Each structure stands twice: as C-alpha cells, then as structure tokens.
Amino acid sequence: MIELQAILLGIVEGITEFLPISSTGHLIVVSSFINYPEASRETFEIFIQLGAILAVALHFAGPITGLIRRAASEASAQALILKVFLAFLPAAVVGFLFHKAIEAHLFRPMVVASSLIVGGIIILIVERRPHRFEVDAIESMGWRHALWVGIAQIFSMIPGVSRAGATIIGGMLSGMDRPTATQFSFYLSLPTMFAASFYSLFKARHLLSVSDVLPFGAGFVAAFISALIVVRVFITFVQRHNFTGFGYYRIAAGLVIAMIFH
C-alpha cells in the first residue's frame, strides 16, 4: 500500500512542480487525504523533488552544457550564469534563516487554500494587463530582471504560492516575455531545488531507513517520469497560450480545499 501511495505522491509532485499551481500545496493536501506515514513524509518529499528536478536537468542538459562551455570564452554566457546565481540568492538567504519558522507556522491546508486563491487572482490580473515585454531571449535579460525574479521566488516559500508561478510571473512583471520567463524559471530551479533538497536531506539523514528504499525509489521514478512529460508539454504550451486557465484552476482548488478543511 505504501508503495502505491508513494507512486501517487510522486506523480503529484512531477505534475505540479513546474506548473504555476504549487507542488507543496498539492502534496500537503494529498498526503493528508491518503495518510502517508508522517514519520517519513519529510524525507520522502525530498526524494520525489529530486526526481522532478532530475527531469529538468535531463531536458535542458544540452543547452546548459553548451552554456557552461561557452562561459569559458563568452561574456554573455558568463553573465547569464551569474544572473541565475543572483536570482538564487534572495530565497536562499531567506530560506536558510527562516525555513524552520515557515514550516512550523505555514504548512497547513488553509494557508495553501489562501495562497492558491490569491495567486490565482494575481495571475488573472497579470494576464489581463497590457503586456510590454522588453526581453524575448534569455541571454538578453538584464541584472534587474534577474533580481526581480529572485525577489519573487521568496514568496514561493509560502505553501500554495508555487515556485514556478512566482518566478514566471515575476519575470513577466519585470519585462520578460512568457517563454523567456519560463525558461529562466527552469534554469533557476536547478540550483534552487538541488540546494534545498540536499540541505534538507543532510539535516534529515538520521531519519533514513533501509525500509524506505522501495517506496522512496517508487516515488522518485514516478516524479521523474511525470515531471519529464510535463516539462516538455509545458514548454510547448507557453509558446501559444497564457496562464489564465491556471489562474482559474488555482482559485477553484483553493475554494475546494478551504471548504474541506474549514
């Protein structure tokens, strides 16, 4: 039974991690419904998150490898890597200082519901405003754009906000077009999620057990496969569509969660 629960949660992680709908929020709610063992939930979620981020690393392996190689001689490649690091810093600092307090006070279904609704409203407002994009290629973005995305990522620490949603919308508000903001969000997810996952895994290493190998492995594979599919579909989606549908979904999901857990 626990292996089936692990697969289900892995699929939820893979589907929701890179869409602007909040993976953490969905995991909190689904875990509560299926009663996944509380004792191993924290470490399990680290493993499925690693599965999801590995999918992004695989999908962008070519462009990222090329970027690193060009960085040896091209200033634009060097600058892009530094801009990713700049965008990484704000959430990294805030997370290091306040991670425990955030988990203790905000990881609750009603916080998720509120964040989903507010985030959905923000998406609808942003998508309905006149767009004046000044950046349509990732290597032409400026330091200001990277900093705004980094500041926006801080809000994703609130369950239900969505890291992908915060960084993509933050990028769009700074002047990046939707595909460019989405690509930069994926690039930024690599250092952000790897750092958060390995830091959390180091802190929780004493909780690991041999009995967790099968469910953790099942969840990891499920998250990897589902995330790889979603990433490839989502990149195509943002070329032709806006995020209005995600805004309505967030509001509906938030209202349902609020009614269930009220």
C-alpha positions, 0 to 999 in steps of 0.5 A: 500500500505504501508503495502505491501511495508513494507512486501517487505522491510522486506523480503529484509532485512531477505534475505540479512542480513546474506548473504555476499551481504549487507542488507543496500545496498539492502534496500537503493536501494529498498526503493528508487525504491518503495518510502517508506515514508522517514519520517519513513524509519529510524525507520522502518529499525530498526524494520525489523533488529530486526526481522532478528536478532530475527531469529538468536537468535531463531536458535542458542538459544540452543547452546548459552544457553548451552554456557552461562551455561557452562561459569559458570564452563568452561574456554573455554566457558568463553573465547569464550564469551569474544572473541565475546565481543572483536570482538564487540568492534572495530565497536562499538567504531567506530560506536558510534563516527562516525555513524552520519558522515557515514550516512550523507556522505555514504548512497547513491546508488553509494557508495553501487554500489562501495562497492558491486563491490569491495567486490565482487572482494575481495571475488573472490580473497579470494576464489581463494587463497590457503586456510590454515585454522588453526581453524575448531571449534569455541571454538578453535579460538584464541584472534587474530582471534577474533580481526581480525574479529572485525577489519573487521566488521568496514568496514561493516559500509560502505553501500554495504560492508555487515556485514556478508561478512566482518566478514566471510571473515575476519575470513577466512583471519585470519585462520578460516575455512568457517563454523567456520567463519560463525558461529562466524559471527552469534554469533557476530551479536547478540550483534552487531545488538541488540546494534545498533538497540536499540541505534538507536531506543532510539535516534529515539523514538520521531519519533514513531507513533501509525500509524506505528504499522501495517506496522512496525509489517508487516515488522518485521514478514516478516524479521523474517520469511525470515531471519529464512529460510535463516539462516538455508539454509545458514548454510547448504550451507557453509558446501559444497560450497564457496562464489564465486557465491556471489562474482559474484552476488555482482559485477553484482548488483553493475554494475546494480545499478551504471548504474541506478543511474549514 
